[in-house]
Amino acid sequence: MTKYVWSLLAVLAAVMLAPAAFAAQGGGAVAAAPVNWVALASGFGFAIAVAGCAYGQGRATQGACEGLARNPGAAAAIRFALILGLVFIESLSLYMFAILFLKVK
């Protein structure tokens, strides 16, 4: 575990120190087009939100399947709670999708 932590810290340090070398001014280079940071950040946020939603939906489905296996008589209540939970989880992904398109424009 300690070896993993040290290797992770080494990678993070390299990532944090690398931009200083890449941001140095060159000779007579032509200026590049500015980067749209809002679009880039929105894309990363959308990817994180989708990954979180996928994980949450998988865990919710796993819990519902285990609940149905233990108590088949409560299928209606478990199904209702599962669908309601999946709707709330998916709404996060859809809201992030809408924010992505509103901010990138």
QUIGIWO-V457717 format. One record per pair of residues at least 24 apart in sequence whose ideal C-beta (glycine too) atoms are under 10 Angstrom apart, sorted by the first residue. I is the first residue (numbers start at 1). J is the second residue. If there is no record, write none. Layout:
I,J + I,J
This chain:
36,103 + 36,104 + 38,100 + 38,103 + 38,104 + 38,105 + 39,100 + 39,103 + 39,104 + 39,105 + 40,104 + 41,100 + 41,103 + 42,96 + 42,97 + 42,99 + 42,100 + 42,101 + 42,102 + 42,103 + 42,104 + 43,100 + 43,103 + 43,104 + 45,96 + 45,99 + 45,100 + 45,103 + 46,93 + 46,96 + 46,97 + 46,99 + 46,100 + 46,101 + 47,96 + 47,100 + 48,96 + 49,92 + 49,93 + 49,94 + 49,95 + 49,96 + 49,97 + 49,99 + 49,100 + 50,92 + 50,93 + 50,96 + 50,97 + 51,93 + 52,89 + 52,92 + 52,93 + 52,96 + 53,86 + 53,89 + 53,90 + 53,91 + 53,92 + 53,93 + 53,94 + 53,96 + 54,89 + 54,93 + 55,89 + 56,85 + 56,86 + 56,88 + 56,89 + 56,90 + 56,92 + 56,93 + 57,82 + 57,85 + 57,86 + 57,89 + 57,90 + 57,93 + 59,85 + 59,89 + 60,84 + 60,85 + 60,86 + 60,88 + 60,89 + 61,85 + 61,86
